[in-house]
Amino acid sequence: MSNHPIAKAIVKYSQKLNLKIPEASDIVELPGIGISGKVADLDIRISRSSGATSSIVSIEIGGNTAGHISLAYKVRDTAHDSISILKEMGIKTAMITGDMDSEARKIGLLLGITDIHSGLMPEDKAQIVTKYQESGEFVVFVGDGINDSAAMETADTGIAMGSGLDIARESGDIILLNDDLTMVAYSIILGKNTISKIRQNIGWAIGYNSVLIPIAAGLLVPLFGLSIFSILPILAALAMGLSSTSVVLNSLRLRSKITRSVNRITLFNKETKIMKRDLPGGA
């Protein structure tokens, strides 16, 4: 059985209807298209319907269309919160999907996404990512399926959902341990603050060495004479200790800085929910 979320949903609904699901053989997954195999020596092909205005899956038996399955997507509970947080951080969001345009725009309207690329094959998604990069954008791509793996590898940073397929997790630079999309924003916060601390620590190291190397080379000899060399080992040990201590103390501040950033965004998200609730017709 396919591990694709749509395939799992169809199987789950079939089981709910108490339908008998026969064993299949010679299963071949076609990225961006569908899946094929044999059931009772009959060639079966399940793929997205071409030319449909909504998300419809076609079922073919022996090359003949046997029926269709209409699909409707449920937005992840944390999707809207995640988009709101990213916008508050000044990060642009876009939807790059293989779904039909009408379905993609319906979901985009719910989430507040206006930059939508729909009806794409896996290689098309990677090309869209490349175009963003060529325009000077740093691209973070979030995905969970086989159709997202090429785009995740092309992106500057690929983030794979923990519940996604193995190939998606292998393609991602970051793997979320759960399906909470707000973790995408927190991952970006963690990354930015970590890089900032690394740069600060490098600055401290360069500063110490820029000052102390000339001293070790004898810069103070004209002022204090050759006797200064008798205490240089002590000064060197003190300098090394201060250097290590300053780097460690500066790194320990990383946790509090990340906590403040997360709390600020969490507060913003709560205030946004309250405002929406108080609007006419708000829930």
HELIX and SHEET records of a PDB file:
HELIX    1   1 PRO A    5  LYS A   16  1                                  12    
HELIX    2   2 ALA A   79  GLU A   88  1                                  10    
HELIX    3   3 ASP A  101  LEU A  111  1                                  11    
HELIX    4   4 PRO A  122  GLU A  134  1                                  13    
HELIX    5   5 ILE A  146  ASP A  148  5                                   3    
HELIX    6   6 SER A  149  THR A  154  1                                   6    
HELIX    7   7 ASP A  166  SER A  171  1                                   6    
HELIX    8   8 THR A  182  ALA A  216  1                                  35    
HELIX    9   9 VAL A  221  PHE A  224  1                                   4    
HELIX   10  10 LEU A  226  SER A  230  5                                   5    
HELIX   11  11 LEU A  232  ASP A  278  1                                  47    
SHEET    1   A 5 SER A  25  LEU A  30  0                                        
SHEET    2   A 5 GLY A  34  VAL A  39 -1                                        
SHEET    3   A 5 LEU A  42  ARG A  48 -1                                        
SHEET    4   A 5 ILE A  56  ILE A  61 -1                                        
SHEET    5   A 5 ASN A  64  SER A  70 -1                                        
SHEET    1   B 2 MET A  95  ILE A  96  0                                        
SHEET    2   B 2 ILE A 116  HIS A 117  1                                        
SHEET    1   C 3 VAL A 140  GLY A 143  0                                        
SHEET    2   C 3 THR A 157  ALA A 160  1                                        
SHEET    3   C 3 ILE A 174  ILE A 175  1                                        
END                                                                             
